[in-house]
Amino acid sequence: MHILFADNIDEGLLGALKEAGHTLTVDASITADDLPDRISGADVVVVRSTKVNASSIAAADNLGLIVRAGAGTDNIDKVAASTRGIYVCNVPGRNAIAVAELTMGLMLSIDRHIADQVGDLRNNAWNKSRYTKAEGIAGKTIGIVGLGEIGLAVAERAKSFDMTVIAVRKEGRSESVLNRIRSIGIRLVENQEELLRTSDVVSIHVPKSDSTLGMVDGQFLGHMRDGAVILNTSRGEVIDEAALLDALDNRGMKAGLDVYANEPSGGKGEFDSVLAKHRSVVGTHHVGASTDQSQASVAQGTVEVISAYTKGEVRNCVNMNAEPTGHDCLVVRHADKVGVLAQIFAILRAEGINVQQMENQVFAGPDAAAVATIQVSQCPDDSTLAKLLEIEEVIAASTTGGS
């Protein structure tokens, strides 16, 4: 396979892919505008911040997999990829510690005026009397919005600073997550308004989606205390920047931000942001995941996703239906011989029944049978099942009812 890395990657971890005989192209200079002209022939494309838009996907002739070397996939047109049957996969959780470390750094920098102190010292100014006014964070309450891997990592570190950590109670959390919540000592509150009202610091850790765009708006901020701190190391678009500016100007609030709306897409560029320049903001350059430790872990995870794909296993796919899409499930037990599935599909096609998802598993042992589990668009009637049973190699055929 030809694998195109359109962003920086730890090349020291690519040995397994090279040894497997794959052709690797690593070019961190490729931009979103360049990609349509560079994507031809690639079976796999790996990106970090580079955007993969619909025009790039349309220009791809062999592409079967796009890997985001990180968690968020908002820089990839997943609708266009789904239309072309291209998997979009990510590498979640590998950069959680790095982002959590930066989150804590932003909070400490705000409290101890670290950025301003560095600026003064570099300008030959000594203002000790100004900077001795710091509250400290021990005993303060931090509310975490988004209790995924990064949110949990922030919670662990905040507890070590003797902070009270709260999050919103949510149905559907796995037992392993609930156990981690209990072991960390996170107090769960009933709703977001209570979290905002009782927190000294609010830290945002949500993915970019239709439901989170602009979620930190005037109403959200209105529930927060005057003088409270808000931290965002997720995506810039989750904040209504005008509303935050108003809170900074008129309510004494402060912000620690690693991400912004409309930030430059590349590593360098002009960036004129009123919010980023605000006197009550400590900002960084969307570098939450950018530690050597994190990038090595993400690179290793990326290699694992690609290696699995070459063996027919798709890991961490974000553009596949999580639930079966068929109306009914057809189960066919059959001899493991060439052409059996083709005969089954031919009968279903003749009956106007669409195969939407399927899995075919072969049993162990000599001359073992196989079982095909097929999600179909409509329930095969008795006559269709009878036609399937007429196939010499079919042992049994039945439906399990609606899925």
C-alpha positions in Angstrom: 0.0 0.0 0.0 1.0 3.6 -0.5 0.6 5.6 2.8 0.8 9.4 2.6 1.6 11.2 5.8 0.5 14.8 5.2 1.8 16.1 8.6 4.7 15.5 11.0 5.0 12.0 12.3 7.7 10.3 14.4 9.4 8.5 11.6 11.3 6.3 14.0 8.1 4.4 14.7 7.3 3.7 11.0 9.7 0.7 10.7 7.0 -1.9 11.0 5.1 -0.4 8.0 8.3 -0.2 6.0 9.2 -3.8 6.9 5.7 -4.9 5.7 6.6 -3.6 2.3 4.4 -0.5 2.2 5.4 2.7 0.4 5.6 5.6 2.7 5.6 9.3 1.8 6.1 11.7 4.7 5.7 15.4 3.8 4.6 17.8 6.5 4.6 20.7 4.1 1.4 19.5 2.4 -1.5 21.9 2.9 -5.2 21.4 2.4 -4.8 23.2 -1.0 -1.9 20.9 -2.0 -3.6 17.6 -1.0 -5.9 17.2 -4.1 -2.8 17.1 -6.3 -0.9 14.8 -4.0 -3.5 12.3 -2.9 -3.7 10.2 -6.2 -2.4 6.7 -5.7 -2.6 6.8 -1.9 -4.4 4.0 -0.2 -4.1 5.6 3.3 -3.7 9.3 4.2 -2.6 10.4 7.7 -3.1 13.9 9.0 -2.9 15.9 12.2 -4.1 19.5 11.5 -4.1 19.3 7.7 -7.7 19.5 6.4 -9.0 16.7 4.2 -11.9 18.4 2.3 -14.4 17.1 -0.2 -12.2 18.1 -3.2 -9.3 16.0 -1.8 -11.5 13.0 -1.3 -12.9 13.4 -4.9 -9.4 13.5 -6.2 -8.4 10.2 -4.5 -8.5 7.2 -6.7 -7.3 4.4 -4.3 -8.0 5.9 -0.9 -9.7 3.6 1.6 -8.6 5.0 5.0 -8.0 8.5 6.5 -6.3 8.5 9.9 -6.4 11.5 12.1 -3.3 11.2 14.3 -5.2 12.4 17.3 -8.7 12.4 18.7 -10.7 15.2 17.0 -11.7 14.6 13.3 -13.4 18.0 12.5 -10.7 18.7 9.9 -11.9 15.8 7.8 -15.0 15.9 5.7 -16.6 12.7 7.0 -19.7 13.1 4.9 -17.6 13.1 1.7 -15.6 10.1 3.0 -18.7 8.1 3.8 -20.1 8.8 0.3 -17.0 7.3 -1.2 -16.8 4.3 1.3 -13.7 5.6 2.9 -13.0 4.8 6.6 -12.2 7.8 8.9 -10.4 6.6 12.0 -8.7 8.4 14.9 -6.3 7.7 17.7 -8.2 8.7 20.9 -6.8 9.0 24.3 -3.1 9.1 23.4 -2.7 12.8 23.9 -4.9 13.1 27.0 -2.0 13.6 29.5 -0.3 16.3 27.3 -3.6 18.3 27.0 -4.3 17.9 30.7 -0.8 19.2 31.6 -1.3 22.3 29.5 -4.7 22.9 31.0 -3.1 22.9 34.5 -0.4 25.2 33.2 -2.9 27.7 31.9 -4.7 27.7 35.2 -1.5 28.2 37.2 -0.3 30.9 34.8 -3.5 32.8 35.3 -3.4 32.6 39.1 0.3 33.5 39.4 0.5 36.0 36.4 3.3 34.0 34.9 3.0 35.3 31.4 2.9 38.9 32.5 5.9 38.4 34.8 8.0 36.9 32.0 7.1 39.8 29.7 8.1 42.3 32.3 11.4 40.6 33.1 12.3 40.5 29.4 11.6 44.2 29.2 13.9 44.9 32.2 11.0 45.7 34.6 10.8 44.5 38.2 7.2 44.5 39.5 7.3 42.2 42.5 4.7 44.2 44.4 2.2 43.8 41.5 2.6 40.1 41.2 2.4 39.1 44.9 -1.4 39.3 44.6 -2.4 35.7 43.8 -5.2 33.7 45.3 -3.8 30.2 45.0 -5.9 27.2 43.7 -5.9 24.8 46.7 -9.4 24.5 48.0 -11.0 25.9 44.8 -13.6 24.1 42.8 -13.0 23.1 39.2 -16.0 22.1 37.1 -15.1 19.8 34.1 -17.3 19.9 31.1 -16.6 16.8 29.1 -15.5 13.9 31.2 -13.6 11.9 28.5 -10.0 10.8 28.7 -8.7 14.4 28.8 -11.3 15.6 31.3 -10.5 12.7 33.6 -6.8 13.4 33.3 -7.4 17.0 34.2 -9.5 15.8 37.2 -6.7 13.6 38.5 -4.2 16.5 38.3 -6.6 19.0 39.9 -7.1 16.7 42.8 -3.4 16.5 43.4 -3.5 20.3 43.8 -6.2 19.9 46.5 -9.0 21.2 44.3 -12.6 20.0 44.6 -13.5 18.5 41.2 -17.1 18.4 40.0 -18.8 17.2 36.8 -22.4 16.6 35.6 -24.0 13.3 36.3 -24.7 11.5 33.0 -26.5 8.3 32.0 -24.8 5.7 30.0 -21.2 6.0 31.4 -19.4 2.7 31.4 -18.6 0.9 34.6 -14.9 1.5 34.1 -15.5 5.2 33.7 -17.7 5.3 36.8 -15.0 3.4 38.8 -12.4 6.0 37.7 -14.7 8.8 38.7 -15.0 7.3 42.1 -11.3 6.6 42.5 -10.4 10.1 41.6 -13.1 11.5 43.9 -15.1 13.6 41.4 -18.3 14.9 42.8 -21.2 14.6 40.4 -23.8 17.3 40.2 -27.3 17.1 38.6 -27.0 19.6 35.8 -24.7 22.0 34.0 -26.2 25.1 35.7 -25.2 23.8 39.1 -21.7 23.0 37.9 -21.2 26.5 36.5 -22.8 28.3 39.5 -20.5 26.5 42.0 -17.2 26.4 40.2 -14.3 28.8 40.5 -12.7 27.3 37.4 -14.5 25.7 34.5 -12.5 23.6 32.1 -13.9 22.6 28.6 -13.1 19.2 27.1 -15.7 18.5 24.5 -15.4 17.5 20.8 -16.4 19.9 18.0 -19.9 18.9 16.9 -23.2 20.5 16.0 -24.3 20.3 19.6 -21.1 22.0 21.0 -20.6 24.8 18.5 -21.0 28.0 20.5 -22.1 26.2 23.6 -20.1 28.6 25.8 -22.4 31.5 25.1 -23.9 34.4 27.1 -26.3 32.1 28.9 -23.5 29.6 29.8 -21.2 32.4 31.0 -24.1 34.0 32.8 -24.4 31.1 35.2 -20.7 31.4 36.1 -19.5 33.5 39.0 -18.0 36.9 38.5 -14.3 36.6 38.5 -14.3 32.9 37.6 -11.8 31.4 35.2 -12.7 29.5 32.1 -10.2 27.1 30.4 -10.5 25.8 26.8 -8.1 23.3 25.3 -10.7 21.5 23.1 -11.8 23.5 20.0 -12.1 27.2 19.6 -15.5 27.0 18.0 -17.2 25.8 21.2 -16.9 29.4 22.5 -18.9 32.4 21.5 -16.0 34.8 21.5 -18.1 37.9 21.6 -19.9 36.6 24.7 -16.6 35.7 26.4 -15.2 39.1 25.6 -18.1 40.7 27.3 -17.6 38.6 30.4 -13.9 39.4 30.5 -14.6 43.1 30.1 -17.5 43.5 32.5 -17.4 40.7 35.0 -13.8 40.3 35.9 -13.5 36.8 34.4 -10.3 35.4 33.1 -9.6 32.8 30.4 -6.8 30.3 29.6 -7.1 29.4 25.9 -5.2 27.1 23.6 -7.7 27.2 20.8 -9.6 29.9 18.9 -12.1 30.3 16.2 -10.6 30.9 12.8 -7.1 30.2 13.9 -4.5 29.7 11.1 -4.5 26.2 9.5 -0.7 25.9 9.3 2.1 26.1 11.7 2.8 29.8 10.9 0.7 32.7 9.8 -0.8 36.1 10.8 -3.4 35.8 13.6 -5.2 39.0 14.6 -7.5 37.9 17.4 -9.1 40.4 19.8 -9.7 37.6 22.3 -6.2 36.2 22.1 -4.7 39.6 22.8 -7.1 40.5 25.7 -5.4 41.4 28.9 -7.4 38.8 30.9 -6.4 35.9 28.6 -3.4 33.7 28.9 -3.1 32.0 25.5 -1.1 29.4 23.7 -0.9 28.3 20.1 -3.1 25.2 19.9 -0.2 23.1 21.3 -2.1 21.0 23.8 -1.1 17.7 22.3 2.4 18.8 21.3 4.8 17.1 23.6 7.4 14.5 22.5 5.7 11.9 24.8 2.3 12.6 23.3 3.4 12.6 19.7 5.3 9.4 20.1 2.2 7.7 21.6 -0.1 9.1 18.9 2.4 7.9 16.2 2.4 4.5 17.7 -1.4 4.4 17.8 -1.5 5.6 14.2 0.8 2.7 13.1 -1.4 0.3 15.0 -4.6 1.5 13.2 -2.9 1.2 9.8 -1.4 -2.2 10.6 -4.8 -3.5 11.7 -6.4 -2.1 8.5 -3.9 -4.0 6.3 -5.2 -7.2 8.0 -8.9 -6.3 7.5 -9.6 -4.9 10.9 -10.9 -1.3 11.2 -10.2 0.4 14.6 -11.6 3.6 16.0 -13.8 4.3 12.9 -15.9 7.5 13.4 -18.0 7.4 10.2 -19.6 4.0 10.5 -23.0 3.4 12.0 -22.5 2.2 15.5 -25.8 0.2 15.4 -27.0 -2.3 12.7 -28.7 -0.4 9.9 -30.7 -3.3 8.4 -34.4 -3.8 9.0 -33.9 -7.5 9.8 -31.1 -10.0 10.3 -30.7 -12.9 8.0 -28.5 -15.8 9.3 -27.2 -18.4 6.8 -25.1 -21.4 7.9 -23.2 -22.7 4.9 -20.3 -24.7 3.7 -17.1 -22.7 3.5 -16.7 -22.9 -0.3 -16.0 -20.6 -3.2 -19.1 -18.9 -4.6 -21.6 -19.6 -1.9 -22.0 -16.0 -0.7 -22.2 -14.9 -4.4 -25.2 -17.2 -4.8 -26.9 -15.9 -1.7 -26.4 -12.3 -2.7 -27.8 -13.0 -6.2 -31.0 -14.4 -4.7 -31.3 -11.4 -2.4 -30.7 -9.0 -5.3 -33.4 -10.7 -7.4 -35.8 -10.2 -4.5 -35.0 -6.5 -4.2 -33.4 -7.0 -0.8 -30.4 -4.8 0.0 -27.5 -6.2 2.0 -26.5 -3.3 4.4 -24.1 -5.0 6.8 -22.7 -8.5 7.1 -20.2 -10.7 8.8 -19.0 -14.1 7.7 -17.3 -16.3 10.3 -15.6 -19.7 9.7 -15.6 -22.3 12.4 -12.5 -24.2 13.4 -11.7 -27.6 12.1 -11.3 -29.5 8.8 -14.2 -29.0 6.4 -15.8 -26.6 8.9 -18.9 -24.6 8.0 -19.4 -20.9 8.2 -22.1 -18.6 9.3 -23.1 -15.4 7.5 -24.9 -12.8 9.6 -26.5 -10.3 7.2 -28.4 -7.1 8.0 -30.9 -6.6 5.2 -33.2 -3.9 4.1 -36.4 -6.0 4.5 -37.3 -9.3 6.0 -36.9 -12.2 3.5 -40.2 -14.1 3.2 -40.6 -17.9 3.3 -40.2 -18.2 -0.5 -36.9 -16.3 -0.4 -35.7 -18.5 2.4 -36.7 -21.6 0.4 -34.6 -20.4 -2.6 -31.6 -19.9 -0.3 -32.0 -23.5 1.0 -32.0 -24.7 -2.6 -28.3 -23.8 -2.8 -26.5 -27.0 -2.3 -23.9 -25.6 0.2 -26.5 -23.8 2.4 -27.2 -25.8 5.6 -29.8 -23.5 7.1 -31.3 -20.0 6.6 -33.4 -18.0 9.1 -34.3 -14.5 10.2 -34.0 -13.1 13.7 -36.5 -10.3 13.3 -36.1 -6.6 13.4 -32.8 -5.1 14.6 
